[in-house]
Amino acid sequence: MLRIIDARTGEPAPAAPTRRAPTRVEAHAPGRDATALRVMLVADLLARALELDGTPVWAVLTGAQEGERLRKDAAALGIRPFEDGDTAGHGPGTGQTVRVVGESGAGRAPDVVTVAVGPAHPAEPGLAEPDAVRLALLERRHHARAELDAPALDEARDTLARWRRAVADWARRPSRPVPGEVRDRLRAAWEDDLDAPGVLRVLRQVETDPDLPDGARFEICAYADRFLGLHLTRDVGTSY
C-alpha cells in the first residue's frame, strides 16, 4: 500500500485508506516558478502511484495565480491535466484528499494529509528539454532541494539518451516478463513516500545486470515508466 510522509506529523500515512473511492490529489501551486512545477510533478507522481495500485484519482490544482501558464509548462513536463480545484468543490464520492504543497505552505491545511515539496532552483528553469528537467527533478527525494543547473540538466540529458537507445535496442529482442523480484523492488520504492530516486536506482541496476535478458529489461523500463513518465520507449523502432 502506498504510504506517504504526512508533513503535519512527520509520520507515514496511507494515501488511499478508502477502497473503491477516488483520492482527491490536490496540487496547491501559487506562482509559476520551478517550485510550483515541482509541486505539480509530485502530485502527478502521487496520482500515477495510486492508479498503479488500482485507486481512482481526481487531480485538481488550487491557488494558482497564473493557472493557464502553469498548466502549459506542466504539460511540457508530461504532467497530467489538473482540474480547477478552486471552483470544482470536493467531488462526489471522494474517499480522501491528499494535498501537495511547497514546504512553506505545509501547515496551512491542518485536517488534510499533506505532502511537502522542497524548493527547486533556479526559479525559472529553461524548458527547451522538458524530459531532462523532469528527470533532474526525479533524481532527488521530493522533500529535498532540487538543483536544475547546467550540470544537472546535462547529466539528465545524457542519461535519457543512453536509456532510450538501450530500450530501443532491447525492444528488438524476444519479450520476457518483468521478474517478480524486480517488480517488487520498483513498487516498494514508489510506495515508500514516492521514492523516485529509488526507482531510478533499480533501473540503473537493471541496465547492467548480466543475468537479465534484454527482453525483460525492455518490459521493466516500460513498467517503471508508468510511474516515472520519462517516455523511455519513445525511440522504439528508431535505428541508431
C-alpha positions in Angstrom: 0.0 0.0 0.0 1.2 3.5 -0.9 2.3 5.4 2.2 3.5 9.0 2.2 5.1 11.1 5.0 2.4 13.5 6.3 4.2 16.9 6.6 1.9 17.8 9.5 3.0 14.9 11.7 6.2 13.6 10.2 4.7 10.1 10.3 3.7 7.8 7.4 0.1 7.9 6.3 -1.9 5.8 3.8 -2.6 7.7 0.6 -5.8 5.8 -0.1 -7.4 4.3 3.0 -10.9 4.1 1.5 -11.0 1.5 -1.3 -13.3 1.9 -4.3 -13.5 5.7 -3.7 -11.3 8.2 -5.6 -8.5 10.0 -3.8 -8.5 13.7 -4.4 -4.9 14.7 -5.2 -4.7 18.5 -4.7 -1.7 20.4 -6.1 -1.5 23.7 -4.3 0.9 25.7 -6.5 0.8 29.5 -6.3 3.1 31.2 -8.8 4.7 29.8 -11.9 8.3 29.1 -10.8 10.2 25.9 -10.7 9.0 25.0 -7.2 5.3 25.3 -8.4 6.1 23.0 -11.3 7.8 20.6 -8.9 4.6 20.6 -6.7 2.6 19.6 -9.7 5.2 16.9 -10.7 5.0 15.3 -7.2 1.2 15.4 -7.4 1.5 13.7 -10.8 3.7 11.0 -9.3 1.2 10.5 -6.5 -1.6 10.1 -8.9 0.4 7.6 -11.0 1.3 5.6 -8.0 -2.3 5.5 -6.8 -3.6 4.4 -10.2 -0.9 1.7 -10.4 -2.3 0.4 -7.1 -5.9 0.4 -8.6 -7.1 3.6 -6.8 -9.1 6.1 -8.9 -7.7 9.7 -8.7 -9.3 13.1 -9.1 -6.4 15.6 -9.7 -7.1 19.3 -9.0 -5.0 22.4 -9.0 -5.6 25.1 -6.3 -4.1 28.5 -5.5 -2.6 29.0 -9.0 -2.2 32.7 -9.7 -1.2 32.1 -13.3 -3.1 28.8 -13.8 -3.1 28.6 -17.6 0.6 29.4 -18.0 1.4 27.0 -15.2 -0.7 24.3 -16.9 1.1 24.9 -20.2 4.5 24.5 -18.5 3.3 21.4 -16.6 2.0 19.8 -19.8 5.5 20.2 -21.4 6.9 18.2 -18.4 4.4 15.4 -19.1 2.3 16.2 -16.1 -1.4 15.2 -16.3 -4.1 17.8 -16.7 -5.4 19.1 -13.4 -9.0 20.4 -12.9 -9.5 23.8 -11.3 -9.9 22.8 -7.7 -10.8 26.4 -6.5 -14.1 26.0 -8.3 -14.7 22.3 -8.5 -15.7 21.6 -4.9 -14.9 18.2 -3.3 -16.3 15.9 -5.9 -18.8 13.1 -5.5 -17.7 10.0 -3.5 -14.1 11.2 -2.8 -12.5 8.9 -0.3 -9.6 11.0 0.8 -7.8 14.3 0.0 -4.0 14.5 -0.2 -2.6 18.0 -0.5 0.7 18.5 -2.2 2.3 21.9 -1.4 5.6 23.8 -1.3 7.3 23.3 2.1 6.4 26.9 3.2 2.7 26.0 2.9 2.8 22.6 4.7 0.9 23.8 7.8 -2.0 25.6 6.2 -4.4 22.6 6.0 -4.4 21.0 9.4 -7.1 18.5 8.6 -5.7 17.2 5.3 -2.9 14.7 4.7 -0.1 16.9 3.3 3.0 16.2 1.2 5.6 18.9 1.4 7.8 19.6 -1.6 11.3 21.2 -1.3 12.3 24.1 -3.5 13.8 23.9 -6.9 16.4 26.3 -8.2 16.8 28.3 -10.3 13.3 29.7 -10.1 13.0 30.0 -13.9 14.4 26.8 -15.5 14.6 26.5 -19.3 12.0 24.1 -20.7 13.6 23.5 -24.1 14.3 19.9 -23.0 11.4 19.2 -20.6 12.1 15.4 -20.2 15.6 16.3 -18.9 14.1 18.8 -16.4 11.7 16.1 -15.3 14.5 13.6 -14.8 16.6 16.1 -12.9 13.7 16.7 -10.5 13.1 13.0 -10.1 16.8 12.4 -9.1 16.1 14.0 -5.6 13.5 13.0 -3.0 10.6 15.4 -3.2 11.2 16.9 0.3 14.9 17.8 -0.6 16.1 20.8 -2.5 16.5 20.2 -6.2 19.0 21.9 -8.5 18.3 22.5 -12.1 21.6 24.0 -13.0 23.6 23.1 -16.2 25.5 20.1 -14.8 22.3 18.5 -13.5 20.5 19.0 -16.8 23.5 17.8 -18.9 23.6 14.6 -16.8 19.9 14.1 -17.1 20.0 14.6 -20.9 22.9 12.1 -21.3 21.1 9.5 -19.1 17.9 9.8 -21.1 19.7 9.5 -24.4 21.5 6.4 -23.2 18.4 4.7 -21.7 16.3 5.5 -24.8 18.9 4.0 -27.1 19.1 0.9 -24.9 15.4 0.5 -24.6 15.0 0.8 -28.4 17.7 -1.9 -28.8 16.1 -4.2 -26.1 12.7 -3.9 -27.8 14.2 -5.9 -30.8 14.8 -8.9 -28.6 12.2 -11.5 -27.7 9.9 -10.2 -24.9 10.3 -11.6 -21.4 8.1 -10.9 -18.3 9.2 -8.5 -15.6 10.8 -10.6 -12.9 8.7 -10.7 -9.8 11.6 -9.6 -7.6 12.3 -6.5 -9.8 8.6 -5.6 -9.9 8.5 -5.8 -6.1 11.6 -3.6 -5.8 10.0 -1.0 -8.1 6.7 -1.0 -6.2 8.4 -0.9 -2.8 10.3 2.3 -3.9 7.3 4.3 -5.3 5.1 3.1 -2.4 7.6 4.4 0.1 6.8 8.1 0.0 7.1 8.3 -3.8 10.8 7.4 -3.8 11.6 8.3 -7.4 15.4 8.1 -6.8 14.9 4.6 -5.6 13.0 3.6 -8.8 15.9 5.2 -10.8 18.4 3.1 -8.8 16.6 0.0 -9.8 16.7 0.9 -13.4 20.4 1.6 -13.2 20.9 -1.9 -11.7 18.7 -3.5 -14.4 20.8 -1.7 -17.1 23.9 -3.6 -16.1 22.6 -6.8 -14.6 24.3 -9.6 -16.7 21.6 -12.1 -15.7 18.7 -10.3 -17.2 17.6 -11.0 -20.8 17.2 -7.9 -22.9 13.5 -8.6 -23.4 13.0 -8.4 -19.7 15.0 -5.1 -19.5 12.6 -3.6 -22.0 9.5 -4.7 -20.1 11.0 -3.5 -16.8 11.7 0.0 -18.2 8.2 0.2 -19.8 6.6 -0.8 -16.5 8.7 1.7 -14.4 7.9 4.5 -16.8 4.3 4.3 -15.9 5.4 5.9 -12.7 8.3 8.0 -13.9 6.7 9.4 -17.1 10.0 9.8 -19.0 8.9 8.4 -22.3 11.6 5.8 -22.2 10.1 3.8 -25.0 9.8 6.9 -27.3 12.6 5.7 -29.7 11.4 2.1 -30.2 11.6 1.4 -33.9 14.3 4.0 -34.4 17.6 3.0 -36.0 20.7 4.3 -34.3 
